[in-house]
Amino acid sequence: MLLNRLAKHHGLCADDLSRLSSVPAAEVRAVLDGAPPGASLLRRLAPVFQLEAEDLYVIAAAALPLEMTPLDPRAGTTVARLAWHAARLPRDQRYQLRRLAQSLPQERRTQPDPEPRAHLQYPPGPGGLLMRLLANRNLGWLAGAQTFLTLTGRYWSAATYGQVGHGCIELTPDLLADYAIVLGIRADDLAALTGVKLQDRTAPPSEVAVDVTGLIWDVRRLTLDQIQHLRDTAKSTS
């Protein structure tokens, strides 16, 4: 199970995780042995692994509660354009943009979370995990491809990323490193989860990438109109 793999990568046993998360050791041990994790355990373990709770849900193959899913599934390409403009801002303006995003009120969901289209439902496997983590940021095939280009300088077609998710294209070390940059998750953690060995010298994400991936996370619970406002703000100052 991936949680067990992640724990081993961090050199943490059940007793360690219990101490760090204040979850009973017996409960942690059961989950590491394959029992379905509860919501409370996932929320408490996430900071231990330096992950967002929503991402740990995905890693554990647990259903995300509605209040933890991206708010507006129409916003993907707008998020990608926001990222493009934000990446061109000086550091202080990127900081101000993030502060603005964090200050916006989060609207209540008025519609049920739509069922993903068939081509966005991925089988178990490394590529499927990465694409589900990407979807956690409201990035699908096209918006994901655009964001990869912005943050890594490399572009594959949208369909190619979809094929990675469906296991039709090999997940290479270089591609895994690109996913780490776009997701804002440590490359070594993704390597442990996917079983893909990183190259000896995997470059860390740039300061711009760190800021922009943080912004992408900041807006996942905002409406399309709010994200468009942020995009326009970034565009006017870039």
DRENMIRO-153534 format. One record per residue (C-alpha): residue number from 0; residue in three letters; x negated, y negated, z. Coordinates in pm, whole numbers. Last residue first. Example, Ala and Ser with C-alpha at 12.3 -4.5 7.8 and 13.67 -1.06 7.14 Angstrom:
+------+------+--------+--------+--------+
| resi | resn |      X |      Y |      Z |
+------+------+--------+--------+--------+
|    1 |  ser |  -1367 |    106 |    714 |
|    0 |  ala |  -1230 |    450 |    780 |
+------+------+--------+--------+--------+
***
This chain:
+------+------+--------+--------+--------+
| resi | resn |      X |      Y |      Z |
+------+------+--------+--------+--------+
|  237 |  ser |   -292 |  -4123 |  -1581 |
|  236 |  thr |    -79 |  -4374 |  -1388 |
|  235 |  ser |    242 |  -4366 |  -1591 |
|  234 |  lys |    214 |  -3993 |  -1652 |
|  233 |  ala |    179 |  -3913 |  -1282 |
|  232 |  thr |    491 |  -4113 |  -1198 |
|  231 |  asp |    679 |  -3960 |  -1491 |
|  230 |  arg |    582 |  -3611 |  -1373 |
|  229 |  leu |    690 |  -3695 |  -1018 |
|  228 |  his |   1028 |  -3818 |  -1142 |
|  227 |  gln |   1062 |  -3506 |  -1358 |
|  226 |  ile |    995 |  -3297 |  -1049 |
|  225 |  gln |   1272 |  -3475 |   -861 |
|  224 |  asp |   1516 |  -3433 |  -1149 |
|  223 |  leu |   1432 |  -3062 |  -1179 |
|  222 |  thr |   1505 |  -3016 |   -811 |
|  221 |  leu |   1239 |  -2957 |   -546 |
|  220 |  arg |   1155 |  -2632 |   -365 |
|  219 |  arg |    859 |  -2538 |   -587 |
|  218 |  val |    729 |  -2895 |   -578 |
|  217 |  asp |    461 |  -2867 |   -307 |
|  216 |  trp |    329 |  -2541 |   -454 |
|  215 |  ile |    253 |  -2705 |   -787 |
|  214 |  leu |     94 |  -2992 |   -594 |
|  213 |  gly |   -136 |  -2754 |   -411 |
|  212 |  thr |   -230 |  -2595 |   -743 |
|  211 |  val |   -311 |  -2946 |   -866 |
|  210 |  asp |   -531 |  -3038 |   -571 |
|  209 |  val |   -728 |  -2712 |   -577 |
|  208 |  ala |   -769 |  -2734 |   -954 |
|  207 |  val |   -902 |  -3091 |   -934 |
|  206 |  glu |  -1152 |  -2994 |   -664 |
|  205 |  ser |  -1276 |  -2718 |   -892 |
|  204 |  pro |  -1203 |  -2353 |   -825 |
|  203 |  pro |  -1499 |  -2136 |   -723 |
|  202 |  ala |  -1713 |  -1987 |  -1001 |
|  201 |  thr |  -1731 |  -1609 |  -1010 |
|  200 |  arg |  -2094 |  -1506 |  -1011 |
|  199 |  asp |  -2118 |  -1131 |   -957 |
|  198 |  gln |  -1824 |  -1060 |  -1188 |
|  197 |  leu |  -1507 |   -955 |  -1015 |
|  196 |  lys |  -1404 |   -593 |   -983 |
|  195 |  val |  -1040 |   -531 |  -1066 |
|  194 |  gly |   -863 |   -316 |   -806 |
|  193 |  thr |   -558 |   -539 |   -817 |
|  192 |  leu |   -518 |   -625 |   -448 |
|  191 |  ala |   -889 |   -631 |   -365 |
|  190 |  ala |   -966 |   -840 |   -673 |
|  189 |  leu |   -682 |  -1076 |   -585 |
|  188 |  asp |   -831 |  -1122 |   -238 |
|  187 |  asp |  -1176 |  -1177 |   -389 |
|  186 |  ala |  -1037 |  -1444 |   -620 |
|  185 |  arg |   -893 |  -1642 |   -333 |
|  184 |  ile |   -542 |  -1763 |   -409 |
|  183 |  gly |   -467 |  -2103 |   -566 |
|  182 |  leu |   -240 |  -1935 |   -819 |
|  181 |  val |   -396 |  -2112 |  -1117 |
|  180 |  ile |   -754 |  -2061 |  -1000 |
|  179 |  ala |   -703 |  -1699 |   -892 |
|  178 |  tyr |   -528 |  -1625 |  -1221 |
|  177 |  asp |   -834 |  -1754 |  -1407 |
|  176 |  ala |  -1061 |  -1528 |  -1200 |
|  175 |  leu |   -839 |  -1232 |  -1292 |
|  174 |  leu |   -875 |  -1325 |  -1658 |
|  173 |  asp |  -1252 |  -1325 |  -1631 |
|  172 |  pro |  -1253 |   -992 |  -1444 |
|  171 |  thr |  -1032 |   -833 |  -1711 |
|  170 |  leu |   -665 |   -738 |  -1671 |
|  169 |  glu |   -607 |   -515 |  -1969 |
|  168 |  ile |   -313 |   -595 |  -2195 |
|  167 |  cys |      2 |   -381 |  -2213 |
|  166 |  gly |     50 |   -366 |  -1834 |
|  165 |  his |    386 |   -542 |  -1839 |
|  164 |  gly |    249 |   -850 |  -1664 |
|  163 |  val |    -49 |   -863 |  -1899 |
|  162 |  gln |    197 |   -842 |  -2187 |
|  161 |  gly |    378 |  -1146 |  -2051 |
|  160 |  tyr |     50 |  -1333 |  -2036 |
|  159 |  thr |     -1 |  -1248 |  -2403 |
|  158 |  ala |    350 |  -1365 |  -2489 |
|  157 |  ala |    267 |  -1715 |  -2366 |
|  156 |  ser |    -29 |  -1732 |  -2599 |
|  155 |  trp |   -374 |  -1747 |  -2444 |
|  154 |  tyr |   -547 |  -2069 |  -2358 |
|  153 |  arg |   -869 |  -2141 |  -2173 |
|  152 |  gly |   -961 |  -2478 |  -2022 |
|  151 |  thr |   -915 |  -2330 |  -1674 |
|  150 |  leu |   -676 |  -2572 |  -1501 |
|  149 |  thr |   -486 |  -2732 |  -1789 |
|  148 |  leu |   -500 |  -2428 |  -2019 |
|  147 |  phe |   -381 |  -2198 |  -1741 |
|  146 |  thr |    -99 |  -2443 |  -1673 |
|  145 |  gln |     20 |  -2431 |  -2033 |
|  144 |  ala |     10 |  -2050 |  -2032 |
|  143 |  gly |    210 |  -2042 |  -1709 |
|  142 |  ala |    471 |  -2281 |  -1844 |
|  141 |  leu |    510 |  -2057 |  -2148 |
|  140 |  trp |    519 |  -1721 |  -1967 |
|  139 |  gly |    695 |  -1824 |  -1649 |
|  138 |  leu |    581 |  -2067 |  -1382 |
|  137 |  asn |    823 |  -2153 |  -1100 |
|  136 |  arg |    540 |  -2113 |   -847 |
|  135 |  asn |    671 |  -1780 |   -720 |
|  134 |  ala |    688 |  -1688 |  -1089 |
|  133 |  leu |    307 |  -1692 |  -1089 |
|  132 |  leu |    304 |  -1451 |   -795 |
|  131 |  arg |    540 |  -1227 |   -991 |
|  130 |  met |    304 |  -1253 |  -1289 |
|  129 |  leu |      8 |  -1152 |  -1074 |
|  128 |  leu |    189 |   -852 |   -926 |
|  127 |  gly |    306 |   -735 |  -1269 |
|  126 |  gly |    -49 |   -749 |  -1399 |
|  125 |  pro |   -184 |   -540 |  -1112 |
|  124 |  gly |     85 |   -271 |  -1123 |
|  123 |  pro |    449 |   -207 |  -1049 |
|  122 |  pro |    671 |   -282 |  -1348 |
|  121 |  tyr |    763 |   -640 |  -1434 |
|  120 |  gln |   1104 |   -800 |  -1463 |
|  119 |  leu |   1049 |  -1117 |  -1666 |
|  118 |  his |   1132 |   -945 |  -1998 |
|  117 |  ala |   1468 |   -836 |  -1856 |
|  116 |  arg |   1570 |  -1185 |  -1752 |
|  115 |  pro |   1535 |  -1260 |  -1384 |
|  114 |  glu |   1862 |  -1247 |  -1187 |
|  113 |  pro |   1973 |  -1600 |  -1109 |
|  112 |  asp |   1930 |  -1737 |   -753 |
|  111 |  pro |   2280 |  -1826 |   -643 |
|  110 |  gln |   2391 |  -2184 |   -708 |
|  109 |  thr |   2419 |  -2479 |   -469 |
|  108 |  arg |   2072 |  -2451 |   -314 |
|  107 |  arg |   2017 |  -2722 |    -57 |
|  106 |  glu |   1799 |  -3011 |   -165 |
|  105 |  gln |   1449 |  -3070 |    -33 |
|  104 |  pro |   1396 |  -3435 |     45 |
|  103 |  leu |   1093 |  -3596 |   -120 |
|  102 |  ser |    805 |  -3681 |    114 |
|  101 |  gln |    590 |  -3383 |     15 |
|  100 |  ala |    601 |  -3486 |   -351 |
|   99 |  leu |    503 |  -3844 |   -263 |
|   98 |  arg |    211 |  -3723 |    -51 |
|   97 |  arg |    105 |  -3500 |   -338 |
|   96 |  leu |    110 |  -3795 |   -576 |
|   95 |  gln |    -90 |  -4005 |   -331 |
|   94 |  tyr |   -357 |  -3734 |   -311 |
|   93 |  arg |   -372 |  -3706 |   -688 |
|   92 |  gln |   -409 |  -4085 |   -697 |
|   91 |  asp |   -703 |  -4071 |   -457 |
|   90 |  arg |   -871 |  -3796 |   -659 |
|   89 |  pro |   -853 |  -3976 |   -992 |
|   88 |  leu |   -568 |  -3861 |  -1218 |
|   87 |  arg |   -611 |  -3639 |  -1521 |
|   86 |  ala |   -519 |  -3317 |  -1343 |
|   85 |  ala |   -193 |  -3481 |  -1234 |
|   84 |  his |    -86 |  -3530 |  -1596 |
|   83 |  trp |   -133 |  -3165 |  -1687 |
|   82 |  ala |     14 |  -3039 |  -1358 |
|   81 |  leu |    328 |  -3248 |  -1411 |
|   80 |  arg |    353 |  -3106 |  -1762 |
|   79 |  ala |    338 |  -2752 |  -1623 |
|   78 |  val |    596 |  -2833 |  -1356 |
|   77 |  thr |    821 |  -2974 |  -1629 |
|   76 |  thr |    777 |  -2648 |  -1824 |
|   75 |  gly |    893 |  -2448 |  -1523 |
|   74 |  ala |   1178 |  -2667 |  -1397 |
|   73 |  arg |   1478 |  -2474 |  -1527 |
|   72 |  pro |   1444 |  -2214 |  -1248 |
|   71 |  asp |   1537 |  -2480 |   -990 |
|   70 |  leu |   1485 |  -2404 |   -621 |
|   69 |  pro |   1181 |  -2177 |   -622 |
|   68 |  thr |   1256 |  -1892 |   -378 |
|   67 |  met |   1205 |  -1919 |     -1 |
|   66 |  glu |   1556 |  -2027 |    105 |
|   65 |  leu |   1700 |  -1748 |   -105 |
|   64 |  pro |   1514 |  -1484 |     95 |
|   63 |  leu |   1235 |  -1320 |   -107 |
|   62 |  ala |   1275 |   -946 |   -159 |
|   61 |  ala |    979 |   -747 |    -31 |
|   60 |  ala |    719 |   -595 |   -267 |
|   59 |  ala |    451 |   -647 |      4 |
|   58 |  ile |    247 |   -866 |   -231 |
|   57 |  val |    560 |  -1062 |   -320 |
|   56 |  tyr |    651 |  -1117 |     46 |
|   55 |  leu |    288 |  -1215 |    110 |
|   54 |  asp |    324 |  -1479 |   -159 |
|   53 |  glu |    629 |  -1631 |      9 |
|   52 |  ala |    445 |  -1637 |    343 |
|   51 |  glu |    170 |  -1849 |    187 |
|   50 |  leu |   -168 |  -1687 |    227 |
|   49 |  gln |   -461 |  -1742 |    462 |
|   48 |  phe |   -463 |  -1370 |    547 |
|   47 |  val |   -390 |  -1441 |    914 |
|   46 |  pro |   -158 |  -1723 |    809 |
|   45 |  ala |     60 |  -1471 |    618 |
|   44 |  leu |     79 |  -1215 |    901 |
|   43 |  arg |    336 |  -1405 |   1105 |
|   42 |  arg |    574 |  -1468 |    815 |
|   41 |  leu |    538 |  -1109 |    696 |
|   40 |  leu |    605 |   -969 |   1045 |
|   39 |  ser |    914 |  -1183 |   1093 |
|   38 |  ala |   1060 |  -1078 |    758 |
|   37 |  gly |   1026 |   -708 |    832 |
|   36 |  pro |    776 |   -482 |    658 |
|   35 |  pro |    890 |   -158 |    492 |
|   34 |  ala |    690 |    136 |    637 |
|   33 |  gly |    382 |    237 |    437 |
|   32 |  asp |    107 |    323 |    687 |
|   31 |  leu |      7 |    -42 |    710 |
|   30 |  val |    368 |   -116 |    801 |
|   29 |  ala |    370 |    145 |   1079 |
|   28 |  arg |     40 |     13 |   1218 |
|   27 |  val |    175 |   -341 |   1230 |
|   26 |  glu |    485 |   -230 |   1418 |
|   25 |  ala |    282 |    -20 |   1664 |
|   24 |  ala |     42 |   -310 |   1717 |
|   23 |  pro |    322 |   -539 |   1832 |
|   22 |  val |    318 |   -869 |   1638 |
|   21 |  ser |    136 |  -1164 |   1795 |
|   20 |  ser |    -26 |  -1243 |   1457 |
|   19 |  leu |   -395 |  -1246 |   1549 |
|   18 |  arg |   -373 |   -978 |   1817 |
|   17 |  ser |   -153 |   -749 |   1609 |
|   16 |  leu |   -371 |   -797 |   1303 |
|   15 |  asp |   -679 |   -699 |   1501 |
|   14 |  asp |   -502 |   -396 |   1651 |
|   13 |  ala |   -386 |   -284 |   1307 |
|   12 |  cys |   -738 |   -306 |   1165 |
|   11 |  leu |   -896 |   -608 |    999 |
|   10 |  gly |  -1203 |   -606 |    776 |
|    9 |  his |  -1054 |   -864 |    542 |
|    8 |  his |  -1063 |   -617 |    252 |
|    7 |  lys |   -917 |   -351 |    480 |
|    6 |  ala |   -623 |   -577 |    561 |
|    5 |  leu |   -562 |   -652 |    193 |
|    4 |  arg |   -562 |   -281 |    106 |
|    3 |  asn |   -320 |   -210 |    389 |
|    2 |  leu |    -93 |   -487 |    266 |
|    1 |  leu |   -121 |   -348 |    -86 |
|    0 |  met |      0 |      0 |      0 |
+------+------+--------+--------+--------+
***
